[in-house]
């Protein structure tokens, strides 16, 4: 398993949205939901803001 670096974290009521950076792959979003499940869309983004936007969109749809 590759080691990534957490570059950004945001919280919404009951949810945590994070962005990690993996060398040579890019940025990936992950979400911790109210049941404490950790979810990811498996997509790598070229910018941290694109990854965070994807995470926020996910949360907005499933809140």
N, C-alpha and C positions, 0 to 999 in steps of 0.2 A: 504494500500500500504506500502510495506517495504521501509525503508530508507536505501539508499546505500551510499557508499563513493566513490567519484571520485578518482582514483589512477593514471591515466595516460591520457594525452591528446596529440594528434598529429594533425598537419594541413597539408593539401595538397591544392593546388590552388582550391578554391571554396568548399572545403570539410573540415569537422572537424571529427576526429575519437577519441572516448573516450572509456575508460574502467572504469567500476564501480565494486565495490566489495560489495556483499550482504552476510552477515553473514549466515553461514550454507548452502549457495547455491554455492558460488564461484564468478568468474569474468564473466562479461557480456560486450560485445562490443556494442556501439551505434554510429550512424553516423548522422551528420547533412549535408544534401546535399545542392547544390547551391540554391534550392528553399526554403531552411530553414525547410524542412521536417526532423523530427527525426525518424530514422529507427533503428531497432534492429533485429537480427536473432532469438532472443528468446532462444539462447543456452547459458548454463553456462559452463565455462571452469575452469580447475583446476589451471591454471596460468594466470597471467596478460599478459604475452608475447603471449600465445596462443590466447587470446581474441583480442589483438592488431593485430596479424597476420591475424585473420579472418576479422577484419575491413579493413585492408589494402588491402586484396585480393578482398573484395567487391568493394572498391573504384576503384581499378585498372580495374576491369571488366566493371564498369559502367561509367567511365570517358569519 
